[in-house]
Amino acid sequence: MSASGSSSTRVVAVGGGHGLAATLRAVRTITDAVTAVVSVADDGGSSGRLRELLHIMAPGDLRKCMVALAEPDSLLARAFAHRFSEEELAGHALGNLVLAGLMEVADDPVAGIAEACRLLGVRGSVLPATSIPVVLEADSDGGQVAGQVAVMATPRIRRVSLCPPDAAPPPEAMAAIGEADLIVIGPGSLYTSVLAALVVPGIREALARAPARKVYVSNLRPQVPETAGFDVGMHVSALVAHGVDVDAVLFDPAVMPLGVPGVPARAAELTRPNGRAHDPVKLAEALRDLLG
């Protein structure tokens, strides 16, 4: 037993953005054996600029997850999260630039990501959901759109997919899913963070085969217009429509109505005092309960 929890409990967390980072901050208090499988479809902000310039996978969500799994008082982790505000560097996070350099120099981008994790002293592993850059696409009532930023601004989404459609995950990600004791999906933007990782064919197939319990952590509120009017049950239905089945769902009834999820639902207080994000301490407690 380590200071952070049981080092033998293997947890895989899948998704992207700030939501996945909150899950990782929670899980790192339970176990050292954590693997993050992260969407790299972001095309906005610093990540979008670096993608366009260098033709690399989006570094931003990878960076957030690395910082979440680094020691909380790490100066380097704080520096990775630091965002410049002047001249040509305005808007870029230092960690994005470091990751971009490592991925460009390494023979394998996944090796570059691993080196960044080593530098930060990351507890666990951070892996991209695909080994190559991908574009998120959506089919909606209003037609088809491409690019994560465009999908975020699209209402009444029916399905999302990736281009190229056969983009493969790193073998390490599939192995971690197969060996996990618990798989945590989310929280985060349903279509643009969570499903952006889950629709990778290899990830979806590995999840279907995995014997571990799969838990979906619901977002705290609908994201307008992406999931306007959604309740927890509608989130779960969207997962099922994309070929992803979960065994249970965690939600905060104070901020998101349950609806009809079709799977066991665990209600818990999960929200930070400001009501805007998941509290890693409360989320860790709820996940410990699920682990028994």
VOGU-3710 file (C-alpha; in Angstrom, 3 decimals, decimal comma):
1> msasgssstr> 0,000/0,000/0,000  1,507/3,335/-1,064  0,799/6,744/0,407  -1,604/7,364/-2,460  -3,513/4,092/-2,212  -3,218/0,515/-3,402  -0,512/0,226/-6,018  -2,020/-3,071/-7,252  -5,412/-1,684/-8,340  -5,168/-1,003/-12,073
11> vvavggghgl> -7,374/1,844/-13,273  -7,778/3,136/-16,820  -9,390/6,541/-17,359  -10,654/7,488/-20,830  -11,690/10,900/-22,163  -10,169/14,327/-22,467  -9,993/17,887/-21,248  -10,435/19,202/-17,728  -12,911/16,435/-16,864  -10,413/13,629/-17,399
21> aatlravrti> -7,806/15,602/-15,448  -10,232/15,722/-12,484  -10,673/11,947/-12,675  -6,904/11,446/-12,702  -6,451/13,687/-9,663  -9,016/11,499/-7,922  -7,563/8,179/-9,048  -3,980/9,072/-8,113  -5,112/9,088/-4,456  -6,344/5,497/-4,869
31> tdavtavvsv> -3,582/3,832/-6,873  -0,250/4,357/-8,607  -1,279/2,003/-11,418  -3,312/4,438/-13,518  -3,354/4,834/-17,291  -4,964/7,813/-19,014  -6,201/7,257/-22,573  -6,641/10,748/-23,953  -8,453/12,217/-26,946  -6,104/14,099/-29,280
41> addggssgrl> -8,767/15,574/-31,590  -8,648/19,130/-30,191  -8,179/21,768/-32,883  -8,719/24,971/-30,913  -6,439/27,389/-29,080  -2,780/26,521/-28,586  -3,304/22,878/-29,599  -4,948/23,900/-32,842  -2,177/26,323/-33,710  0,525/23,731/-33,060
51> rellhimapg> -1,384/21,058/-34,987  -1,653/23,292/-38,028  1,963/24,436/-37,860  3,712/21,156/-37,036  1,189/18,491/-38,150  1,280/16,770/-34,767  -1,443/15,333/-32,546  -3,072/17,870/-30,242  -0,909/18,227/-27,095  -3,261/20,186/-24,808
61> dlrkcmvala> -5,321/17,400/-23,219  -2,223/15,226/-22,888  -0,541/18,061/-20,985  -3,538/18,510/-18,649  -3,444/14,802/-17,794  0,306/14,814/-17,169  -0,001/17,759/-14,814  -2,855/15,992/-13,001  -0,680/12,918/-12,405  2,443/14,855/-11,383
71> epdsllaraf> 3,198/15,749/-7,784  0,887/18,624/-6,745  3,781/20,819/-5,575  5,965/20,202/-8,654  7,430/23,425/-10,043  7,855/21,786/-13,434  4,187/20,752/-13,488  3,210/24,335/-12,694  5,484/25,503/-15,496  3,881/23,011/-17,919
81> ahrfseeela> 0,507/24,602/-17,136  1,881/28,151/-17,465  0,388/30,031/-20,406  2,313/32,846/-22,083  0,599/36,165/-22,679  2,979/38,130/-24,893  3,722/38,393/-28,600  4,054/35,229/-30,728  3,812/32,932/-27,704  0,525/34,416/-26,469
91> ghalgnlvla> -1,917/31,653/-25,567  0,591/28,819/-25,694  1,131/26,685/-22,584  4,769/25,790/-21,981  3,846/22,122/-21,710  2,257/22,194/-25,154  5,481/23,539/-26,642  7,623/20,966/-24,824  5,336/18,143/-25,924  5,346/19,426/-29,503
101> glmevaddpv> 9,145/19,413/-29,511  9,427/15,951/-27,977  6,859/14,444/-30,344  8,602/16,011/-33,338  12,076/14,847/-32,302  11,129/11,318/-31,188  10,902/8,569/-33,769  7,517/7,716/-32,245  5,224/10,454/-30,852  4,161/8,076/-28,067
111> agiaeacrll> 7,833/7,869/-27,044  7,954/11,669/-26,906  4,892/11,702/-24,646  6,497/9,063/-22,412  9,616/11,206/-22,084  7,526/14,200/-21,014  5,873/11,970/-18,393  9,308/10,910/-17,146  10,469/14,517/-16,863  7,368/15,412/-14,852
121> gvrgsvlpat> 7,570/12,387/-12,588  4,084/11,341/-13,668  2,532/8,646/-11,494  1,121/6,179/-13,998  0,948/6,502/-17,787  -0,549/8,996/-20,228  -1,310/7,681/-23,713  -3,052/9,214/-26,737  -6,225/7,518/-27,936  -4,692/7,388/-31,426
131> sipvvleads> -1,072/7,255/-32,547  -1,641/9,839/-35,287  -3,445/13,207/-35,544  -7,195/12,883/-36,141  -10,095/15,162/-37,015  -13,397/14,865/-35,125  -16,470/14,816/-37,378  -20,155/14,938/-36,490  -23,402/14,065/-38,208  -26,184/16,314/-36,905
141> dggqvagqva> -29,734/17,299/-37,793  -28,219/20,319/-39,525  -25,717/18,333/-41,573  -22,100/17,268/-41,212  -19,375/19,310/-39,519  -15,649/18,699/-39,044  -13,273/19,798/-36,300  -13,709/19,718/-32,529  -14,398/23,445/-32,233  -17,108/23,214/-34,899
151> vmatprirrv> -18,656/20,136/-33,262  -18,794/21,939/-29,896  -20,945/24,594/-31,542  -23,335/22,088/-33,140  -26,750/21,168/-31,670  -28,679/17,910/-32,105  -25,675/15,708/-32,832  -26,522/12,165/-33,905  -23,082/10,576/-34,244  -19,414/11,487/-34,113
161> slcppdaapp> -16,505/9,771/-35,836  -12,841/10,357/-36,631  -10,921/10,984/-39,816  -9,074/8,867/-40,718  -11,621/6,281/-39,529  -9,003/3,551/-39,090  -6,671/5,526/-36,798  -5,223/2,997/-34,379  -4,526/3,406/-30,662  -1,094/2,657/-29,218
171> peamaaigea> -0,802/-1,046/-28,298  -0,052/0,053/-24,725  -3,513/1,626/-24,447  -5,281/-1,533/-25,570  -3,173/-3,655/-23,215  -3,935/-1,378/-20,257  -7,679/-1,575/-20,948  -7,513/-5,363/-21,098  -5,633/-5,604/-17,786  -7,620/-2,991/-15,838
181> dlivigpgsl> -9,517/-3,629/-12,619  -11,683/-0,538/-13,177  -12,299/1,609/-16,259  -13,518/5,154/-15,692  -15,036/7,032/-18,635  -15,279/10,803/-18,379  -16,389/13,229/-17,173  -16,176/15,871/-19,884  -17,900/17,130/-22,990  -19,864/14,122/-24,209
191> ytsvlaalvv> -19,159/14,313/-27,926  -15,979/16,373/-28,106  -13,975/14,874/-25,228  -15,452/11,546/-24,107  -16,716/10,079/-27,385  -13,798/11,631/-29,265  -11,674/9,009/-27,482  -14,221/6,173/-27,394  -14,983/6,114/-31,136  -11,437/5,044/-31,944
201> pgirealara> -12,235/1,524/-33,247  -9,422/-0,171/-31,321  -10,408/1,550/-28,071  -14,085/0,659/-28,485  -13,233/-2,976/-29,239  -10,812/-3,225/-26,304  -13,503/-1,839/-23,975  -16,031/-4,386/-25,235  -13,610/-7,241/-24,480  -12,351/-5,907/-21,145
211> parkvyvsnl> -13,551/-7,816/-18,050  -13,192/-4,765/-15,787  -16,172/-2,819/-14,496  -16,821/0,254/-16,660  -18,097/3,363/-14,912  -19,274/6,515/-16,662  -18,859/9,729/-14,690  -21,530/12,074/-16,004  -20,860/15,694/-16,778  -22,282/18,149/-14,261
221> rpqvpetagf> -24,543/20,011/-16,634  -25,554/20,149/-20,287  -23,118/21,960/-22,558  -24,968/24,288/-24,871  -25,495/23,647/-27,720  -23,601/20,304/-27,805  -25,790/18,539/-25,222  -28,552/21,068/-24,621  -31,412/19,471/-22,653  -29,523/16,258/-21,880
231> dvgmhvsalv> -29,975/14,291/-18,668  -27,758/11,442/-17,452  -29,825/8,827/-19,267  -29,367/10,643/-22,562  -25,589/10,639/-22,012  -25,637/6,869/-21,506  -27,869/6,403/-24,564  -25,340/8,337/-26,673  -22,561/6,036/-25,457  -24,624/2,956/-26,363
241> ahgvdvdavl> -25,419/4,415/-29,797  -21,674/4,595/-30,423  -21,106/0,986/-29,365  -19,958/1,648/-25,796  -21,708/-0,126/-22,909  -21,069/0,794/-19,286  -21,874/-1,088/-16,096  -22,695/1,891/-13,895  -22,924/5,656/-13,889  -21,851/8,200/-11,290
251> fdpavmplgv> -23,764/11,479/-11,194  -24,493/14,457/-8,967  -28,295/14,772/-8,640  -27,984/18,370/-7,472  -26,804/19,524/-10,898  -27,904/16,919/-13,481  -31,257/15,058/-13,635  -31,002/11,289/-13,900  -33,565/10,438/-16,571  -33,544/6,757/-17,543
261> pgvparaael> -29,932/5,571/-17,765  -30,701/1,853/-18,169  -27,758/0,901/-15,907  -27,226/1,148/-12,144  -26,731/4,789/-11,153  -24,836/5,963/-8,082  -25,851/9,410/-6,843  -23,137/11,322/-4,998  -22,088/14,857/-4,260  -19,282/15,371/-6,773
271> trpngrahdp> -19,133/19,118/-7,295  -16,598/21,697/-6,154  -17,971/24,491/-3,937  -18,146/26,819/-6,961  -20,415/24,285/-8,697  -18,435/24,457/-11,941  -16,264/21,345/-11,861  -15,863/17,910/-10,321  -14,149/17,806/-6,943  -11,326/15,213/-7,119
281> vklaealrdl> -11,627/14,405/-3,396  -15,369/13,694/-3,622  -14,912/11,794/-6,878  -12,162/9,658/-5,313  -14,482/8,727/-2,440  -17,221/7,673/-4,856  -14,797/5,602/-6,946  -13,426/3,883/-3,832  -16,989/2,843/-2,989  -17,362/1,310/-6,452
291> lg> -14,101/-0,592/-6,027  -15,467/-2,022/-2,778
//
